[in-house]
Each structure stands twice: as structure tokens, then as C-alpha cells.
Amino acid sequence: MNEGKRPAGFQGYHRVRDAREDAELTHVGPGTPCGEYLRRYWQPVAMSEELGDLPRVVRILGEDLVLFRDGSGRPGLLHRHCAHRGASLEYGIVAERGIICCYHGWHYDIDGTILRAGSEPPDSPVCRNVVQGAYPVHEHEAILFAYLGPPEERPPFPVFDSERMPDITRRPFVLTTPCNWLQIYENTQDPIHVLHLHARSSGVQFGAASGIDQIVEYQDTPLGMMNVQTRPVGEHVWVRTVDTILPNANQTGAIWEEAEAPKTFQRCATLRWMVPVDDTATRTIGWRFFSDRLDPRGQDRPELVGRESIDFVGQTEDERSYEERQRQPGDYEAQVSQRPIAIHALEHRASSDAGVARLRRLLRRRIRALAAGEAVRQPDAFGLDAVPTYCQDTVFPWPGASRPTVEELRAAGRRIAGVVLDSARLDPMHREASVRGAVAPSDGEFGSGPV
């Protein structure tokens, strides 16, 4: 920029002060456009271990609810306030079947139907006319998921292929963050922040190779979108694709990846959902995956993963002192400090924000489609045992003596990403073989195509 054309400084007085949040994307309560969209999908609400023998108050998508497990082991999720006189079911008595309000003994099954209306006669019309608000719950791999949408539109529960990686163990976790869900979610499609926040501003917080300049591009997937990061690392080229699974799930590759050795289609280290508590708080719930392949140096700390804790830095407020967080901020500090709800109208976005802008467009398009009466897109398994996903790391030696040019790196990333997309309908073994075929050198050229 020509120095003479720069705007004048000290303009704080003239800054816009009355900009409002982007309610279409950030407000999540019942009846809001985004809230209605999120309610059409299964959402994790708690880790199984968070649920003991007493009811637990949970707040999800702006709704106050009570989660419990009855005497027969069935999980239930009911509106917090009893349909009779409004007493909270957090003080309810867990029964062999359902839960009983402490105030007048109204007894509800896990679907909210009345089993007995306290002192009312068994044939009371109350039992036929009153239903407590309730939502279906599905327990899967130590996480409790709920569907908060119209019951007639309840989708099948999706299982993703990354959950079935061979030789992995998993640990569920939950992290609570006092800010809007979107500023956490869109961080997953902002790979430029990894270079600055996690390598240069605060020192190396993840793998050192993540601090190497990369070529970044973005592609839509059947599940949402992915970013494609391509880096030269020593004698290798590293292509990472990071998965966004709409409306609010994400997968990310190995936390400590250094791209030191060749690997093909290595899968993800986390699968997580950024679930709005309400407009200004979020619970991130999911699994950390562990295996020797994902962590050859033994840097993972599975014992740290769980309730309000995870084994990489910068994800919670309590893990470090305020001074430490100022000196070496992480994701928590960057996301929460944007305000309780980030004000998009005050941003000055640049070319490096292409992924964030694309994600917002995708969400807005899906939200408006639902409002217009279109059916919501659910994950498609293509007839396979699990829904194919698109997060992976591939590292391969660069053929030839010279370092790859920017255009060669871009072409390599596009080629790998294309095969990752095109192989989705294959079983995992053949899918990995396709990616391996795409990186095999042939006649000095990059790649010989899928096998």
C-alpha cells in the first residue's frame, strides 16, 4: 500500500459502536433459524460418566432440561419443569421406569408420557391429555446424544468411519467455553491460525511441522467442507485435509504430526461436536483417538482427557494462570476474547479468511433451505457400514532433487484431496490403496493415479 494513501490513525472515536451480532448464524434458541437447523441432527449432550444416580440439569440449544438414567438403565431427557406445577425434575425421584416429580408425585416415562399423575386416579384424563416435554437419547461409545427436533423427522443415528479405525482406543471429553458456538466451530476452517497462534505467537503448541508455511485450499464434501493444507517438510510433502461435518462436527488429524516418515491416509485424532449451550456458551463434546500410528513419539496423554480436560494446551481457562495465558495464548483465549458473540459486521476479513467465509456461507445456505421448506441433508453412508469422512494425513517423499514449487505443492494437494473425495464409496482398505496410488512416483511425474 502507498504510504501516502493510508487512513489516518487514532480513529477510535469514529469507530462503529452499534453493530449487532449475526443472529441468523449465532442465535440457537427454539424457533431461531440456526436453532431449528441444529435441532434436525443428533447432538451430544453429556459423557456417560457425567450421569450418576441423580438427575443432572443440562442446558442445550437454549433449553433447560434434566438428564437421568432410570432404574432399568434407560437414559431420559425431559424438560426441566414438571408439566403439573413447574417444580424442577432435577429433584425428581429416579424410578425403575422413568422419573417421579418430588412435589406431587407425577410419574413420567422417558418419552414424557404420564405413568401416574400422583394422587389422581389411574384413569384420570390427565394421563391422556398431558405429556411432559421429552427428547430421545441414544448412548454411543460413552457419550449420550439427543435429538431435539420434530419427532416425525428424527434421522437415523450416524456412525462415522473414523470411529472404526483399526487398533485405536478412544476417550470421551467435554470442554465448556463461554462464547458463541460459531467462533469455536469456524476456527476448524481457519488453518492460518495454526501457523500464527500455535507456532509463532505462543511458541510451538502442537507439532513443529505445523509452523511451516503451507498452501491452503478449500473444497466442499458430501458432509460439508474440508481444508487442504500442503507443506514441504524436509524431503517430504505433507498433505492434511481437515473435515467439517455440518452442522457442527469436526475432525482433525494427529495433534503432534511432524511428517517425518511416509504415511498414507492416516486418519484423525479427534471427532467432536461444538454444541451450543445457548447463545453465549458452548460444550465441545467428542472423542480423542489414540494409536501408535497417530502418536509414534508417545506424546499423547490419554489420562488427561475427560471432563473439562484434554491433553493439548490452550483449550480451557483453568489449565494455566492468567499470566501464562497472556504470554502464550491458545484457542480458548483467541475464541473467547472475540466477545461472547463475535460481531461479524466489525470484522475486516482478508484472503486468509476464505475458509471461515465459506463455512458461514454453507451454514447460511442450509439454514435458509430449511426455512424455505427443503429437507435437511443427513450424512449418507453410501450403503457402507459407516459414513465416509475426509480427514486424513498423507506424507510422501518428493520425487526429484529440487524442492517443490508453489504450483507443484498446490497440484499435489489437489490430487490427494481429489482422491480422498472420489474414493468415499470404497471400503477403508481400498480407499487407502487409492490414495497410495495417487502418491506413487511414475516416470518422474507426481502420482500415477488411483489403483
N, C-alpha and C positions, 0 to 999 in steps of 0.2 A: 504494500500500500504506500502511495506517495505520502511522505510525512506531512506535507502541507495540507492534505485533504483529510487528516484525521479529525474526528469530532473533538470539540473542546472538552477538557476534563472537569472534575468537580461538579458533576451534574446530578448529585443525589437529590437535590430539591425538586428537580423536574421529573424524577422517575415516576412511572405509573404506579399508583398505590391501590387502585380499586379493582385489579384483575381478579377474576373468580376462577375456581378450580374447574377442570373439565369434567363436569358431573356425569356426562354420558359414559365415560370410561372409569370413573373413580367412585361413584356412589353405588352402594351394593344392597341397600335395604329392600324389603318386599315392594314390588311394583316399580322399582327403578329399572331402566333399560339394561344396565350391566348386571344388576342383581338377578333379573329374570334370566339372563343368558347363563350366568354361573349356576343357577339352580337347575339347569337341564342336564347337569353332569353329576356323577358321583364325586363327593368331596370328602377327604379325610377330616375327621373331627377330633380324634384323640388317638394316642397309643393305647393299646390294650392294657398295658401296665399302669396307666393313669386311672383306670377304673377298678376300684376296690369293692368292698361290700356295701358302701354307702353311695347314694346318688351323687352325681357330680354336675354342678352348674357349668354349662358351656354357652358361649355366645358365638354364633356363626352367622355371617351374612346379615348382621344387624338384628338377629333374633335371639331372644333369651330362652334357652332350652335346658332340659335336665336329661342327662345320660345316665343309664343304670343297667345293671345286669340282674335279671330276676333269678329266682332260686333254681330254675331249670337251665340256667346258663345263657338264656337269650338276651342279647343287648336290645335296649329300647331307648328311643329319643323322643321325648314329649315336650310340648310347650311347658314352660316353667310354671305358669299359674293355673291352678286347678279350675276347670270349667264351672265348678259349682259356685264357690265364693272367692276364688282368687288366691288362696294360700299357695305358697311355693312348694312344688313337689320335691325340692331339694331336701325337705324334711319328711318326705314320704317314707312309708314302710315297705321295703322290698319284700314281695311275696314270692311264693313258689311260681306263681304265674302273674306277671305284671307288678304293679306298684299301687299302694293304698295311700291316699291323702291322709295326713295326720289329723286334719281339722274335723272332718265329718265322716271319714271312712269310705269315701268314694274310691272304688277299686277299678283301676284301668288295666287293660291288657296292653301289650307293647304296640299295638296298632291304634291305641286310643279309644277303643270301644269300651263301654262300661260293663264290667262283670257283675258288680253290685253297687248300688247307689247308697251306701251306708245304711241308714235306718229305714230307707224307703223299702216297700215290699218288693219281692223279687220280680213281680210282674209290672212294676211301675213303668208308666210311659216314658219316664226319664231315660231309662235304659235303651229305649227305641229311638229317642229323639236327640240325644246329646252324645257328641263324640269329642273327646279331648284331642287337640291338635297333636299329631304324631308323624314321624318320618321313618321310612325303612332304613335299617342299618345292616351293613354287610361287613363281617370281620374277615380280614385277609392279611396273613403274614404279620400278625401282631399290630395291625392298625385297624381302627374302626372307621368305616366310610359310611356316609349317609347321603341319601338322595332327597333334596329339599324342593323338588319341582312338582309339577302336576302329576298325580299318581298314575293317570292314564297314559302318560308319556315316559314312564320310567324305562330307561335303557338297560340293556344287559351290562353286567359289571365287566369292565375291560381288564385283561391281564396283558402286560406288555412283554415283548420277547426278551428285553434286558433283565427281567426278573428271573429268567430261566437260563442265565449264563452258567456254563458248567464250572464246578469247583469254586463256587463263591459261598461266602457267608454274608449275612446281612444283619444290620441293626437298625431298628426304627429310631427316629429322633423327632423332636418338636422344638422349634425356636420361635419365641414371641417377639415381635418387633413393633414399636409404637409409631407406625406410619402406615400410609395407604398401601394396599396390596400391589398397585401397579408399579410403584417406584422400586419395589423389590423384584417384581417379575420382569420388567423391561431391562433390568440390569443383566439378565441372562442373554440378551441380544445386544449387548454393548461390549464386545470383546476388546475395544480400545482401552477400556478402564483397567483391564488386567495388566496391560503394559505399564500404565502410569501408576495406578493406586497400589497394585500388588507387586510391583518390581522397582519403580523409580522413586515414588513419593515416600514409601514406607519401608524400603528395602525388600528383599525377596521374601514374599509370604507364602508362595507356592513353589513350584518347580522353577529353577533359574532359567530354563529354556523359555518359559512364558514371557520373560522380559526381552526376548529378541523381536525386533520389528517383523511384522507379518503382513502378508497380503490378505485382506478380508473381503469376502463377497457374501451375498445372501441369496438363498433360494427358498421358494415355497416347497412344502412337503404335503403329503396327504393328511398329516396331523397338524400342520401349522406352518412352521418355517424352521430353517436352520442357518447358522452362520458357518462359513467355510474359512478356516484360518490356515494359511500355508506359510511355513517358515523354513529357511535354511538353517540347520543346526549341525555345525561341523561338516562332516562328509555326507550328511543325511538331509532329506527333506521330510518335514513333518506336516501332515495334513490332518487337522482336527475339525470335526463337524459337531456342532452343539445344537441339540434338539429343543425346540419349543413345541409342546403338545398343548394345543388350545383346549380349554380356555385359560388354564393357569398352572400347567405342569411343565417341568423342565428336566432334562438330563444333561449331565456334564461329565467329561472324561476324567481320567486319572488325575488326582489332585497334584501329585508330585512328579508328573511326567517330565523326563529330561531328554527324550528322543535319542538315547544313546545307542540303541540297538534296533534292528529292523523288527517290525511287527505289522500285522495286517488285521484290520477290522477289530481292534481291541475295543471292548465295549465300555460302558460308563461306570463311574464311581458313585453317582448319586441319581436317584429318581425322587423328585419332591414336588409338592404342590404348595403354592402360595395362596393360602385360604384366608379371605377377609374375615376378621372378627366383626368388624364394622368398617366405617369409612376411614378410621384413623388408627387401626391396629390390624396386625396380620399374624397368623400362625403358619409357619412353614413346617410342613409335616411330610416325612418320606423315609427313605432308607438310604443308608450308606452301605455300599457293596465293598467287600474285601476279598482279595485273592492275591496269590503270589505274582500273577501276571500284571495286575494293576499296580502292585507295590513291590517291585523287585528289591528295593533298598530297605524295606522294613520300616518305613516312616509312618505308616498308619497307626492310630491309637484307638482301636475299637472300644476299649474300656472307657473312653471319654464320651462316647456317643450315646445320647439318650435324651432325657427331659431337660430342656434349656441348655444343652451342651452338645458340642460337636468337636471333632479333632482337627480343625484348622482354624486359624486365627481370624479375628475381626468379625464374628458373627453375632455376638451378644454384648450387652453393656457391662455385665458383671465379671467378665473374664479378666479384665485388666483395669488398672486405675485410670482416672480421667486424664492424668498427665501422660500416661503411656498411650492412651488412645489419641491424644492430641499429637504426640510425636510420631506415632505410627498408626494412622487411622486405617480401618478396614471397611468392609462392605457396610457394616452396621452404621458406622459414623457417616459415611457418604450418603446412605439412603435416608436415614432418619433426619439428618441435617437439612434435607431439601424442604422441610416443613412437614407438618402432619399429613397434608395433602399437597403434593408438588403442584405448582401453578404453571401449567404449560404455556399460558399466554405471556409469561415473563421470561421464558427461555429464549436464547439466541442459538438455535441449533445450527450445526455445521455438517460438512460432508461425513465426518466420522460418526454422526448420529443416525446413519442410514438404517441401521438395524432397529433402533428404537422407533424411528418413524414408520418403518414397515410393519412392526408389530402393532403399533397403535392403529394403523390403517386396517390391518387384518381383523383386529378386535372390533373396531367400529363397524366394519362391513358385516361381520357376523351378528353383532348386536342389532343392527338395523334390519338385517334379513329376518331375524326372529320377530322383531316388532312389526314387520310387514307381513307376517304370517307364514314365512317359509319354515320348513322343518330344520331342526338343528342337526348339524353333521356330527355323528358319533364316530369314534375310532373304528376302522374297518380292519378286520383280521385277514381279509382276502382268502378265507377258508383255511387258514393255518391255525395252529394251536394257540397262538398268541399274536397280539397286534405288533406288526413290524415297526421298529423305530429307527432313528437315523443318526444317533450319536455314536461317534467312534473316533479312534486314533489310528492312523496308518503312518508308519515311518519306513523309509526305504533309502538305500544308497543312491546318490545321484550319479547317473551314468556319465562318463566322460571326466576329463581332468579339470575343466573350468567350472567355476561356481555358476549356479543357475541365474539367469537374468530375471528381472521382474516379470516379463511376459512369460517366461518358461515356468516360473513359480505359479503364476495365475493359471496357466494351462494345466499344470499338474493338479492344482486344487480342483479345478472344474472337472477334470477327468475322474478323479476319485469320487467327488461328490455326485457326479452323474451315475457312476456305477452303484454307489450306495443307494441312490434313489431308484434306479432301474431294477435292482435286484430284490426289491422289497417282497415280491411274491415268492421268492425262493426260500427253502428251509435254511436255517442258520449255517450249516456246513457248506452248502453250495453258494450261499451268499458271500461267505468269507473267501471261497475259492474265486469268485468273480472279481472281488477287489484285488486279490493276489495277482490275478491275470492282468489287471489294469496297471500294475506297477512293475511287471516283469520287463526288463530291457530287451529290446529286439532291434538288431541292426543299428545300434547307437541311438535309436529313437526312444522317446519316453513312452513306455507302455506297449503292450501287444494286444490289448483289448480283452474283453471278458472271455472266460473259458466256459 
